[in-house]
Amino acid sequence: MRLTDLPLRQPAYVDLIDWTLLSASEGQRLREFGLCEGASVEALHRGGLWGKGPVACRIGRMTIAMRRAHAAAVIVRTGPVTEADEQA
Amino acid sequence: MSALPLVALVGNPNAGKSALFNALTGARQKLGNYPGVTVERKAGRLALSDGRPIELVDLPGTYSLSPGSPDEQVTRDVVMGRQAGERRPDALVIVVDAANLDNHLRFALELIALGLPTVVALNMVDLATRDGLELDAAVLSRELGVPVVSTVAVRKRGLDHLREALESLLNGAPRAYPSGEPRDFDANRAEARRIARAAIVRETPSRRLTAAVDRVALHPVAGLVLLLALLFVMFQAVYAWSEAPIAFIEGLAEAAATAVRDTLPDGILRSFLIDGVINGVGSVVVFLPQILILFFFILMLEATGYMVRAAFLMDGLMARVGLSGRAFIPLLSSFACAVPGIMATRTIADPKDRLTTILIAPLMTCSARLPVYAVIIGAFIPARDVGYGVGLQGLVLFCLYVAGIVGAMLVALVLRMTVTKGASGGFLMEMPKYQWPRPQDIALGLWQRAVIFLKRAGTIIFASTVILWLLLSFPRVPDGDPTSQVDHSIAGRIASGLQVVLEPVGFNRDISLALIPAMAAREVAVSALATVYSIDAGDDEAALEQSLGDRLKSQWPLPTALAFLAWFIFAPQCISTIAVTRRETNGWRWPLFMVGYLFVLAYAAAGITYWTATAAGL
């Protein structure tokens, strides 16, 4: 499931990040924000009246605002925590 | 004298670095610029417990040593000792947010690896505790290999410990710091996470204030209503709260003019002091209260963490004209003044987004236009109620602000399709926790703004008023000659030439005259008109008694006044804006382009307004 489709306030984990959808600087900034495979994420708010605005989500302990195009690059997984998640 | 030891404060944005800096240095701060870039250099002095002074510099917040913006580049270059105009710091204070250790420690590890003497300030421990997080600073210090001090900017104890830690760093013999192989990004992150886990003693999930507030503040409907309500209150307050202090300043200027009139004999010196200095500079200083109120709101919105929420709400709308929600913050600041607004665009990473934002920033109605609007509206728009308790004067003012915003959006749209064509840069921002700002920080910010404004009034505005007074007063009209002093003066003759161009849009000689010195700063248009009419009145007691508004009303037709207002929506003239644009865009190309397009729009807007109003028989 993409982060854009994740229901609000349902905790999930990052499964995969499609870096090709992000520019080098965007990828770098998102990594600095703590986005990585295995990080815990939660979609908090969607902006815009028609759901076309940015998404506010929690990554680890940080709250980040990003556009839908960026959020679409993040594949998430709900369900039990795996050992890999703990390591990350 | 050998230079003082230099200590740099570094850390992530939102780590509470600036509050800590203010708490450590108090009001003894020096604001400057790094040479060649417009990144602000904030430095202050701090006395160690043995009385030895050190210089503390507050570096722009950044997430890593791989810069994403000019601000962040300065931080990297300073800590690497590569920044022109700055010596390499003798020690670093790394500020980390106690509630966001995993992330902030990664950057801290990157900084510690530089090998400079370092102390870590574990900041905002109070907020972490509020969120149910308990940390062990000793564990952190052991794992990082550098001293760690718990700090809360408002509490003295942590600050004293930090000072002591700095003292032993600067006194102590150079120590071996963990250097070894520099780790890569992922290794640093894993290490940061391990250390953070070791340092966390207890973590109890607790009710989070920020999440609760955000449910309203970021709601697509409620959030937008809240934002509009805040902006409405802000602009109302600019008028409602400023009446008394403005009356006070006007009283002072009047008293000064009377005192000069009573003590000095009639002559050139008296005319210079009253017409030039007191009338000219006084008519601008009077706007200090309104500017401070506006800045108060902007500083509060920034310090509480709300500004980022506003950007989040506006991103959808901004995206439609090819801008990022981030542009909202500099554009909102531009309502106070385009200069800090344009400087604030440095946080926009995408160069084309940033350039577009810089180019439209002057269209936001800055506080320097307020004097012009206030005088013209006061004189020509009747103070009538248009129903529902809305005054016509306020409504016109509101429309002028809206016209500026709409104009800016249209210009952005056109620019994004032409000169700044390219993919949109996107919107990525950290949303900090809400917090109540320290009153001292807000007061300090206002004080710094007031000093900047008064310096401007005392230099640029003073100088241009004096020059205008000179140009208006010489050559003197010979006795018995019926021509007025203004017509006879150098300035009057220049204005008559300029009027040829401006007459088609309804501008008279006095406006042409006022527009020249208004190049220095827009509000000078008002002081210039005041000086013109003051000199024109000469010894005519009745005319001197008249206020500037009354004089304008008796001399200008309504279409001219409206055209003048329309001109000022786009008003290109402001030397400081042009200068800051040149610095920010590294050349003359963009400032010239900006001035050019603003002139064209201003001329067209004034013309259309004048012709329409004339045709409508106003």
Interface residues (C-beta under 8 A of the other chain):
Chain A: S23 S25 E26 Q28 R29 L30 R31 E32 F33 G34 C36 L44 H45 R46 G47 G48 L49 K52 G53 P54 A56 G60 R61 M62 T63 I64 A65 M66 R67 A69 H70 A88
Chain B: Y63 S64 S66 G68 A99 N100 L101 D102 N103 F107 F185 D186 R189 R193 T210 A211 D214 R215 L218 H219 P220 V221 L224 V308 A311 F312 L313 D315 G316 A319 G325 A349 G426 F427 L428 M429 E430 M431 P432
